[in-house]
């Protein structure tokens, strides 16, 4: 990839995250985030990511043992590779910061258990879905053997799906629909795996939200709050 191509790749990847972040902010509603409950599950994910970086810095064999290299044995790699980082200082800071912010937004909307389940989906599902369509090249996974960005973009896209199904504002819904459209465009034009996993996350979020709403138990925090007030 040329220098210009790398710049465009990074800019479009960042722009997609900004689009999903704005969708998440609209989804959880107005108000000071400091007034919201402490997102302990999101903090736990961020702490694991930080701990993994500390492990990399203190153990030279961490990446070889825990990354997602398909040519190496180890059933654990599909999970541990998410918390390894190989994007340098800037990439590591970006990955952990976006993970913490998106996980917090997702917890405030989905609740802790569903947020963690959707994040796990972002770890486990993309490669399985790729295999169904005959995609086996590692390039379909934005992690490139390591990194949390793929699972984070997957989780962020579930917020865009939530906004489409929850908002009555046409502009907000149009912006949220732009997430899978932009993601698919990025994949087709750049083979940018972040865009592809965003499409997967959007679809899963669109499937899970109606099921959570119909559940006899109030799985979503917003539904639980309404039940308490009624």
C-alpha positions, 0 to 999 in steps of 0.5 A: 500500500502506498503512503497516500493509500495508507493515509486514505485508509486510516482516514476512512477508518477513523471517519467510520468510527466517528460516524458510529460514535455520533450514532451512539451518542444520539442513541443514549440521548442528551444529558451529561454522561457523568450522571450515568451509571459507572459502566463497570463492564466497559471499564473491565474490558479496557482494563484487560486491554491495558493489561495485555499491553503491559504484558507485551511490554514485559514479556517478549514472547507475548505476541508469538504466544497470544496473537491470531496467527492461523499457522500457529496452534492454540485454541485461545488465540482467537480471543487473546489476539483481540487484546494484543496490539501491533499498531505502534503507539498511536494505534494502541492508544486509538484502539484502547481509547475507542474500545473504552468509549464504545463499550461504555456507550454500548453498556448504557444502551444494551446493558453490561451482559448484552454489551459483553455478548455483542463484543464476544460476537465481534471476536468470534463471528466475523471469521465464521461469516467470512468462511460461509462466503468462501473468504479465508484470507487473513485480510478480511480480519482488520486485526491482522493477527492482533488488535481490538479494532475489529471487535470494537467496530463490530460493537459500535455498529450495533449502536448504529442499528439501535439508532435506526430502530429506535429513533424517530428523527429521519436525519439521525436514522439516515446517518446511522444507515450510513454506517453499513453503507460506508462499511461496505464501500470501504470493503469493496474499495479498500478491502478494509476489514473494519468496514466489513465487520461494521456491516456484520455488527449492524446486522446483529444489532438489528436482529438482537434489539427486537428480541431484547425488547420482546423478552419477558425480562427487561434486558435493555436498561431503558426498558428496565427504567420504564418498568420501574417508573410504571 
